[in-house]
Every structure is written in structure tokens, then in C-alpha cells.
Amino acid sequence: MTTPSYPDLALYVDGEWIPAVERETLPVEDPATRRIVGSVPVATEADLDRALDGAARAADGWRATSPFERERILVRAAALLRERRETIAEAMTLENGKPLRDSLDEVDYTADIIESMATDGPRRYGKVLPAGEGQGRMMLVAEPVGPVAAFTTWNYPLTVPGRKVAAALAAGCTVVIKPAEETPASALALAHALHDAGLPAGVMSMVFGDPAAISTRLIESPVIRKVSFTGSTAVGKLLARQAAELVKPISLELGGHAPVLVFDDADLDAAVEGATGAKLHNTGQSCGSPIRFFVHEAVHDEFVSRLGAALDAAVVGDPFDDATQMGPLSNARRFDAMKPLIDDALAKGATLVAGGTGDDSTGYYWRPTLLDGVPEDALLMHDEPFGPIAVVTTFSDEDEVVARANDVAFGLASYLFTGSADRALSIPSRLDSGMVSVNRFGVGARDTYFGGRKQSGYGSDGGPEAVEDYMVHKLIAQA
């Protein structure tokens, strides 16, 4: 196999590329080999000021651009992502560690999302309201909120920036985005596609560097009218406080701790196969990843035995090898977080069924792990592992398991497996999460709502609701 190449990196500011020449840079590490594959330039205060100036200058023109022209630019950008999918996917796997086929899927999925957001832009309708005698005409119109500051994480390094940028641009907003420094090439592929699709200068700028310094500078700028963030709950709370001080709206897509309810009438073949794929996917580094498996006591032993065997048999290794089912964790922070969580559960009485070990000598590899009999006071029952760990506990009563499933600070995704039509209809409304999947894993699609409740955040990163999040309303009263 030809050694994949990693692209030169740059900032994209006000329509121009700023390469990593004679300026501070940050290293980009391949998590599968721990070698440095590139360097991303660090944005200076002058770069940030230029990005903000560009967003302010371009705001009126982009707002006035026909939503159908905005749609055409986004659709062209999506087409360019598809044309470049192999090159983009190779860079994504090098910097993120996910298997190459998953990176290819992410490019395709992101292109689909951008197209969906593009077509939603022209459909932000207003209303003509009834008026009283002599009050003339009342109209409620939707308008772009204005320049947006967006911040994204590394686990889906093209999809998450793609969601935010496409929704904001479709709504008529300009954007300054800071993606993750760990995975800059994936995000820059989006900037290249938009630039080549004809996006006017200043409408979107993409910067990298010191996350705290950049977020503070952007949020405090009077240019920025809205903030959007995907990442950890701790950082989301910090940014929400900063935005609140200036009364700026913010959308947050934060952590999760997804429960899985497996009833005694569930199709165990589908539940075990789905759970295996879901835990291996992205090395468990997904806010919607299933973590807490509540399995009815009548099928517990069979479920645990089958899932443990499937995880033990999983091929973990080189993400460029077609046989690999799961690559490495994406960085040293995630690798170092696994063992303390597992040790805590074992010390409190849990049983190790599969995995539980890692090796970071050549890359950040961790075996997919299954723990059984995990008590409620274990950290893993409340803290998101953001890695390939699943925990199992039993239940016998429906009301009890729904209450236990809801008994965490998070509310992003929930999963339910049952053969009962009544349960399939009634239980989703009782689960306190923004998204529920029944008899399948995975939440959301290219054109559906994507968001959570409680400390999983608020606002949507998917569907028409995402575009609406970048708009404000105005009442116009005419005599």
C-alpha cells in the first residue's frame, strides 16, 4: 500500500490562505503510530482581528445574497467534497485514527448534510399575522442572527464543522470557526471546498491555536452575535458563562451517557450485533455512543456472553488495514482516561468480561471493554468514558429501569430493544433525552434534528432546526 500523504496546513482568513511559515505552529500526531505528520499554524491576535473584520464586512452582502445562491454554493462545496473523498479520508485517518472506510463514510455523510442544510435555507418562512381593527398588517419575518463564532471537536472532524458552517451559511450568517487542533486537515477540507465553490471572502474564516484565547477573543468581540460549540460539558459551561455575560445566544452539543434498555422480548441477535458495531465505531469516541446497558435479568447471561465474545473477537489495529474493525483512540488523553474508570468499577465489585487493557507503545490502542455487574456508585455509571467501554447491569421492572436510565446529568441519546409494540411506542416518551432509537443503534440522519437535554446541551446541529438556530425573528407592523 502507498503511504498516505498528509497535506500542508494553513489558516483560512478573510478568503486567503495563511501557511505555517515563519510563525508558531502546533504538531499534529498520528494516533496509530504516535509520529508527527504535520504542523498547524497558530492564529495571532492580528489573524483573529482580520477574521472578525471579514465576517463583519461580509455580513450584509451575504445576508442579502439570495438564499438560492447560497444553496448553490453549498451544493457545489458538497460535490467537491465527494470528488476529493479519498484524499480527505486518508488525511482524516492519519490525524484521527478511525478506520479508512469510516473516514470515507464521514466525507459522504458530511456532503449529504451540507446539501440538506443548503435546501433548508430557502425554506425559512415568515408569517402574516391577524391584526385588529385599524392595525394594518402584521408580519413576522426570520432574519440571520449575524456573524457566528463556532468551536468544534476532533471526534468527527469533518461532520461537526460541516454541520455548523452549512447551517449558519444557509441561514445567511457569516462564520469564524475554530476546529480542533488535533484534526485540522479534515476541517480545512471543508474550507477548501467552500472557497473553490465560490464562497465570498470573509463569509467564513477558519483559525487554529490556543482554544481558550481564541474563544475568549471571538466571544467578547462585538462583531459576534451568536456562539455554537460542540465538545465537553466542562468547556461548554465555560463558554455559556462567557456568552451569558454579553447576552449572546449559544448552541451547545455536549457530552452524553447513553442508556440501552434490552427487554426480555428483544431480538438478541440484533441487539448484540448492533451493540458490537456501536461500541467499535469511532473507538467509542462519540457523544451518542451506548454506554450503560440495562439488560433484563431473563436474558442477561446470554446477552453478556455473546457481546463479550464479539468484543473479544474484534480486530483492533492499523486503521488503513481493511480487516481492522477498530482503530486507536485519537489521543493520549483518551488513552490515559480508560484505566482509572475500569479500575474504579472493578474495585466496586464489577466483573471484567472482555478487554480492559491497552498498549500505547506504538499507538493509542485499547481493547474494547465490557464490564458486568457494575454498581450505581461506579464512576462509569455517571461519567462519560468517551472510549470503547460498555457496562452492564440487570433489571426486572419497567418503571425502575426507565428511572435508572434517566438518572444521569446527560440526555443526548437513548436506545431501546424490545419486541413489544406497546413498549416501542410508550417508552421513548419517558426517556429524558433528545434522541431515542428503537431496535437499532445510531441516532439522527442527514436531515433530522440532532441535539440533547440537560447537560448534553441545547439547540440542534441537524435538520431544519439547525438552520433555525441561526435566525432571529422580527415583527413588522404596517399601517
N, C-alpha and C positions, 0 to 999 in steps of 0.2 A: 504493500500500500504506500502511496506517495505521502510524505509527511505533510500534514495540513499546514497551511501558512496563516499567519496572524497579521492583520492589516496594521498600517501605521495609524496612529490615533491623533485626534485633534479636537479642539473646541469648535463649536459652530456658533458664531456670534454675529447677529445682525446680517445674516446672509453670506458671511465669509468664514473660511476655514483658518483656524489658528493652530499650526502644528506644534509639536513638542520640541521646539528648537530654542536653545538658549533661555530656558525657563524651567522652573521647578516641575518635577514630574513625580508620579506615583507608580510603583511597579504593579503589573498585572500578572497573577500567578495561575498556572495551570494546576488545578487541584488534583488531577490524576497523576502528575509527575512531580509536583512542587517546584517546577522550573519556572523562571520568569520568561514570559512570552512577549511582553510589550511594556510600554510606559505611556501613561495617560497624562497630558498636561494639566497643571493646576491653574484654575482661573484666578486672576488677580482682581483687586477691587476695581481697577480700570475696566477689566473684561466684564465684570458684573454691571458696572455703570453703563457700559456700552450696550449690553443685552437689554437692560431696563429702558434705556433711551430708545432702542429699536422697537421694543414692544409698545412703548407709549406712542412713538411716531407712527407706527403701522396700524395702531388700533382703529382709528376712524376709517381708514381705507379698507381694512379687512372686514370691519363691521358693515360697511356699505357695499361690499362685494356681494353679488347675487349668491344666495345660498346654493343655487345650481352650479355656479362656477366653483364655489368652494367644494361642492360634491365632486366635480370633475377632477380637481387637483388631487383630492384624497383617493379617488378611484385609480388615477394614474399612479400614485405612490404605491397603492396596494399591488398593482400589476408589476411594478418594478421590484417589489419585494419577492414576488413569486419568480420573476426572471432570475433573481440573484440568490435563490434559496439555498443552493448548495454551498456557495461561498459564505453566506451569512451563517448557516448552520454549523459549518466547520469552525468558524471563529467562536460561535456560542459554546460549542462543546469544549473547545480549548480553554475558555475562560470560566465556564460554569461547571463542567464535569458531567452534564447529563448525556445519556447515550445519543449518538448522532441521529438516530431515527426520531427521537423525541425532539431534538432541535429542529429537524426538518418539519415535523408536525407543528411546532410552535410558530415557525415562519408562516406556514399555510394558514394556521388559525388566526394569527395576527392580521394577515391580509384580509381574511374574511371579516374580522371585527371592524377593521378600518372601513371596508366597503359598507358594512351595515350602519356604522355611525354616519358615514357620508350621506346615505339615503335618508337618515333620520333628520339631518339638518334642515332641509326644506319643509319639514312637516311639523315645525314648532308653531302651532296655530294660536291666534288670539281669539277673543270673544267680543261679540256685540251684546251689551247688557241692556236689560229693560230699564227705561228711565221713567221717572214720574212726570206728571203733567207739567209742561213748560220747562222741563230739564234738558231738552235737546237729545243728543246721542251720547251714550257711554260706551267706550271701547276699552278692553283690557288687552294689552299687547305684550309679547315676550321679547326681550332685548338681551343681547350679550352682556354678561356681568362686567366684562372688561379684561384687562391683562391678568393672566393667571400665573402663579408660581406652583410648579409641580415637583414632587420628590418621589422617587421610586426605588425599589429594592432589586436584589440580584437574582431571586429565585426563578422568575420568569422575565428575563432581561430584555426581551423584545415586546412581549404581550402587554406587560404592565405599562411601560411608556406609551405603547401604541394605543391602548385604551384611553389614557388620559389626553394625549395630544389630539387624537382623532375626535373625541367628544368635544373638546374645547374649540378646536378649529371649525368643526361643523356648526357649532353654536355661534361662531363669529368672534371668538376671543383670540387674542394673541397669547403666547405662552413662553415663559422661560422655565426650562426643565433641568433639574439636576438628577440624572440617573445614578445608579450605584457605580462607585469607582472600581469595584471588583469585576464588573462585566460591561466595560464601556463600548466595546466593538459592536455588541448586539444593539445597543441603543443608538449608536451612531449610524447603523444601517438604516434606521428609520429616518434620521436627519438627511442622509444621502438621498434616500428615495423621495422625500418631500422636496428637497432642493431641486433634484432633477425633474420632478413633476411640475415645477414652476411656482413653488410657493414664494411669494414676495419676500424680500429682505425684511427682517425684523419681526415677521409674524411668528416665527419660532426660533429661539436660541437654545442651545444645549451646552451646559457647562459641567465641569467636574472639579473636585478639590476637597477642601475642608468642609464636611457636611454641616457642622454647627455654624461656621462663619457664613457659609453661603445661605443657609436657611434664614439666619437672622437678618442678613442684609436684604434678602428678597422680601421677606415678610414685612419688615419695617419700612420698606420703600412705599411712598405714597402712590407710585405707579401701579402696584399690585392691588387688585380688587378682590381676588379670591385665591385660596390655597387648597391644594389637593395633595394628599400624602398616602402612600402605601408602604407599610413597614411594621416595625414592632409597636406594641401598645405603649411602651415606655416613651419612645420618641414621639409617637402620635399625641400623647398627653402634653408633652412639652410644646410641640408646635401649636396645639389647640390653645394652650395658655397664651402663647405669643400672639396668635391671631385674635384671640378674645380681647386682649388689651387694646387692640386697634379696631375692634368690632368688624373684623373681616370674616366672611363665611369660609368654612373649611370642610372639605370632604375627607373622611378617614376610612381606609380599608386596612384593618389591623390584624391582630392575631386571632387564632381560632383554637378550639379544643373539641373537635367534632366527636359526638357520640354516635355509636352504631347499635341499634336495637335489633337483636336477632331473636325472633319468637320461635316457639316450638313447631310452628307450621311453616316455617320458612323453607325455601328451596336452598338446601345447604350447598349444593353444587355451585349455584350462582353466588351465594354469599362468600364461600371460601375462595372461589376463583376471582371474584371481584375484589375481595379484601387483599388478596395477594398482589394483584396488579396495582391497587390503590396505594399500598404501602411501599412498593418498589418504585412507583412513579416519582420522578424528581427526587429520589432518595428520601422521600417523606418530607421534603422541604416545601411544603405547601400549606397555606393557612386553612385550606379546606380538607387537609389530609385526615382520614379517620384515625382516631387515637384510642378512645375508650369504647371497648366492645362489651356491651351488656348482653350476655347470652343466656337464654332461658335454660334453667337447670336440666330440663329434659334432653336438650341437645348439646349441652356444654362440652361434655367429654369428647364427642365426635368432632365438634367444630374445632376445638383446641388441637386435637391430634392432627386433623387434616391441615389446618392452617400452619401449624408448626412445621409439619413435613414439607409443605410447599415453600415456606420461607427458608428452611434449611437447604432446600434443593436449588434455590435461586442462584444464578450465575452473576457474581459481583466482580467487576474488573474494568478493563480498558474500555472507555466509552466509545471508541472508534471500532471496536470489535462487534460484528453483527450478532454474536452469541450472547453478548452482555445484556443482562436484564436490568441491572442497576449499577450506576457509576459511583464515584466517590461523593462524599459530602463536599460542599462547594468551598469551604474554607476551614481554617484551623479552629475558628471559634465554635463552629458547629461540632467538629470532632471532639473538642475538649468538653463540650456540654453533655455528651452522651453518658459517659461512665458515672458521674455523680448521681444522675437521675436513676439509673439502673441500680446502683449500689444502695440508694435510699430505699427503693422498693423491695429489694431483697432483704435488707436489714429489718424491714417491717413485716416480713412474712410472705412475700410473693415468691413464686416459683419460676425459674428460668426455663422456658420451653424451647426456645430457638435463639441463636445468635448470642448477643451480649458482649461481643469482642470486636476490637478494631485494630488496624495497623496503619500507622501514618509514616512508615519508614520511606515509602516512595510516593504515596498519595494519601488522601484523607478517606481511607476506606473503612467502612463499618458494616458488619454483618447485620442483615435485617433481624430484628429482635422481637420476640414475643414473650410476654410475662403474664402468668396466670395467677389468679387469687390475689390481685393487687388490692390492698385495703384503701379505704377512702382517705386516710390521712397521708398516703404516699404522695410525694411531690408530683408524680406523673399523672395523678388524678385531677390535678388543678393547674399545673404548669405545662405550657406547650413545649414538647421536646424539639419540634421542628427538625425531625430526623426520622430514620426508619425504625421507629419503636411503636408497637401496639400493646395495649394492656387489656386483659380480660377479667371480668367479674361476672357473677351469676345473678339472676333474678327469677322471681316466680310470679310477681304481681304486676299488672299493667300500670296501675296508678303509681306504684312505688318506683318503677323503672323510669317513667316519664319524669317524675320529680328528681330522681338522681341524675338523669341526663341533663336536666336544666340547671343543676346545682353547680355551676361554674360561672366565672366572671365573663366568659365569652359567649357569643351567639352568632357565629357565622354560618356553619353548615351542620346538618344532622342527616343521619341515614337510618332507614327503616327497612327490615326484611321480614315479610310476613306473607302467608297465603290467604289471609283473611281480607276480603274486600272491605268489611266494616273498619278494620284497623287501618288499612291503607288510606281510607278517607278521613277517619277521625283523628288519628294520632298526629299527623303533620300540623294540624292547627294548634295542638297542645305543646309542640316543641318550640322553645323560645330561641329561634334562630332565623336568620334572614333567608336561608335556603334549605330546603329539605328534598332529599332524593329517596324514592321508594323503590325497593327491589333492584337497585343499581347504585353504582358509585359515580362520582363526578357531579358537579353542580354547574349550572349555567351553560349557555351556548353563545354563539356569535352575537345574537340579537336579544338576549334576555338580561333581566336585572341581575346585578352581582353586588351584593352588599350584606352587611351584618347588623347585629343589635348589640346592646350592652357595650362591653369593652372591645368588641370587634369593630366598632366604629359606626359611622352613619354616612348616608349618601350612597350612590350607586356608581360602579365602574363599568356597567354594562347596560345595553338596551337603550330605548328612548329616554329612560330615566336618567342615564348618564349625561346625555346632551342637555336635558332639562336642568341638571345641576349646575350648568354653566350659564344659566339665563336668569334674569330677574323680570319682574312684571311691572308694568306701568299702566295706570288708569288715565285715559284721555277723555275728558268731558267737553263736548262741543255744544254750543248754543244752536 
